[in-house]
C-alpha cells in the first residue's frame, strides 16, 4: 500500500448518513481511529440533524445543509478543546445523526383496566387504546436523556417507555381537562386532545415532540356504559326531557315484553358504577 493511500485513510473528508431503513432515531458515525480533516464537509439531509460530542459532552448541533467544519462553524467544540481561532489540524470527535422524521402509527393501550377518579362517579375502571406519532426535536436532550453513546438507537428501543408514559398520564389528563368523564368517553377526539395536552411536556423532557394522538376505543364498566348510552340518547333528542322520556319508554318496551312485565327498566344504582 502506497504511503499517500495510507495517509488518506486516516482522515475523514465527508461525514454523512444515508438512512438505510425506517425506525432509526439516532446513529453514530463510524470513526474508528480516524480523525476529521479540518475543512471537511458535514452533509445533513432534510429530516436529519447532527450533533458533535467531545469526550461525552454534547457540543455543536447542525441542521440540514452542507457545512464546512472549522473553528467558525464549531464554536462549542472549539471552546471545549481550547482551540486557537487559527487551528487547522485534524481532530477527533464523535458525530451522531438524528432522524427528525415523524414516527407514525405508534400504538398505546391499557393491557389491564386502569382506575381513574371522577367527581361524579368516584373510582372508575376503564380500558382504552389508540396510536400516536412523534419526532426527535432536540438532539442534545435526546442524546443526553435517551440514546447516549449507542451506535444505533431504534424506535423499538423507546416503545416501552413511551407506552408507559401514556398510561401513567391518562388519569392526570382527565383531571387536568376539567371535562366531565362521560363527555370525554363519548368524544374520542376530545379525549385525545386532553391526552395530548398532558403528554406534550412529558415528551419534550426527552427531546421529543408529540405530533399526534388518537383514542380509537374506550371500554367502560357495563353499568357506566348504560349511563353513557342514556346521555347519548339525550343528545339525540336535543336534551328535551319529554322526548327523552319517550325515548326511554321505547327502549324499555322490548325488555318489558321479554320479562313478562315484571322486570322494569329502572336506572342503575349509583353504587354499581364503582363495582365494575
Secondary structure in CASP SS format (residue, H / E / C, confidence):
PFRMAT SS
TARGET T0000
AUTHOR 0000-0000-0000
METHOD secondary structure of the structure
MODEL  1
X C 1.00
X C 1.00
X H 1.00
X H 1.00
X H 1.00
X H 1.00
X H 1.00
X H 1.00
X C 1.00
X C 1.00
X E 1.00
X E 1.00
X E 1.00
X E 1.00
X E 1.00
X E 1.00
X C 1.00
X C 1.00
X C 1.00
X C 1.00
X C 1.00
X C 1.00
X C 1.00
X E 1.00
X E 1.00
X E 1.00
X E 1.00
X E 1.00
X C 1.00
X C 1.00
X C 1.00
X C 1.00
X C 1.00
X C 1.00
X E 1.00
X E 1.00
X E 1.00
X E 1.00
X E 1.00
X E 1.00
X E 1.00
X E 1.00
X E 1.00
X E 1.00
X C 1.00
X C 1.00
X C 1.00
X E 1.00
X E 1.00
X E 1.00
X E 1.00
X E 1.00
X E 1.00
X E 1.00
X C 1.00
X C 1.00
X E 1.00
X E 1.00
X E 1.00
X E 1.00
X E 1.00
X E 1.00
X C 1.00
X C 1.00
X E 1.00
X E 1.00
X E 1.00
X E 1.00
X C 1.00
X C 1.00
X C 1.00
X C 1.00
X C 1.00
X C 1.00
X H 1.00
X H 1.00
X H 1.00
X H 1.00
X H 1.00
X H 1.00
X H 1.00
X C 1.00
X C 1.00
X C 1.00
X C 1.00
X C 1.00
X C 1.00
X C 1.00
X C 1.00
X C 1.00
X E 1.00
X C 1.00
X C 1.00
X E 1.00
X E 1.00
X E 1.00
X E 1.00
X E 1.00
X E 1.00
X C 1.00
X C 1.00
X C 1.00
X E 1.00
X E 1.00
X E 1.00
X E 1.00
X E 1.00
X E 1.00
X E 1.00
X C 1.00
X C 1.00
X C 1.00
X C 1.00
X E 1.00
X E 1.00
X E 1.00
X E 1.00
X E 1.00
X C 1.00
X C 1.00
X C 1.00
X E 1.00
X E 1.00
X E 1.00
X E 1.00
X E 1.00
X E 1.00
X E 1.00
X E 1.00
X E 1.00
X E 1.00
X E 1.00
X E 1.00
X E 1.00
X E 1.00
X E 1.00
X C 1.00
X C 1.00
X H 1.00
X H 1.00
X H 1.00
X H 1.00
X H 1.00
X H 1.00
X H 1.00
X H 1.00
X H 1.00
X C 1.00
X C 1.00
X C 1.00
X C 1.00
X E 1.00
X E 1.00
X E 1.00
X H 1.00
X H 1.00
X H 1.00
X H 1.00
X H 1.00
X H 1.00
X H 1.00
X H 1.00
X H 1.00
X H 1.00
X H 1.00
X H 1.00
X H 1.00
X H 1.00
X C 1.00
X H 1.00
X H 1.00
X H 1.00
X H 1.00
X H 1.00
X H 1.00
X H 1.00
X H 1.00
X C 1.00
X C 1.00
X C 1.00
X H 1.00
X H 1.00
X H 1.00
X H 1.00
X H 1.00
X H 1.00
X C 1.00
X H 1.00
X H 1.00
X H 1.00
X H 1.00
X H 1.00
X H 1.00
X H 1.00
X H 1.00
X H 1.00
X H 1.00
X H 1.00
X H 1.00
X H 1.00
X H 1.00
X H 1.00
X H 1.00
X H 1.00
X C 1.00
X C 1.00
X C 1.00
X E 1.00
X E 1.00
X E 1.00
X E 1.00
X E 1.00
X E 1.00
X E 1.00
X E 1.00
X E 1.00
X E 1.00
X E 1.00
X E 1.00
X E 1.00
X C 1.00
X H 1.00
X H 1.00
X H 1.00
X H 1.00
X H 1.00
X H 1.00
X H 1.00
X H 1.00
X H 1.00
X H 1.00
X H 1.00
X H 1.00
X H 1.00
X H 1.00
X H 1.00
X C 1.00
X C 1.00
X C 1.00
X C 1.00
X H 1.00
X H 1.00
X H 1.00
X H 1.00
X H 1.00
X H 1.00
X H 1.00
X H 1.00
X H 1.00
X H 1.00
X H 1.00
X H 1.00
X H 1.00
X H 1.00
X H 1.00
X H 1.00
X H 1.00
X H 1.00
X C 1.00
X C 1.00
X C 1.00
X C 1.00
X C 1.00
X C 1.00
X C 1.00
X C 1.00
X C 1.00
X C 1.00
X C 1.00
X H 1.00
X H 1.00
X H 1.00
X H 1.00
X H 1.00
X C 1.00
X C 1.00
END
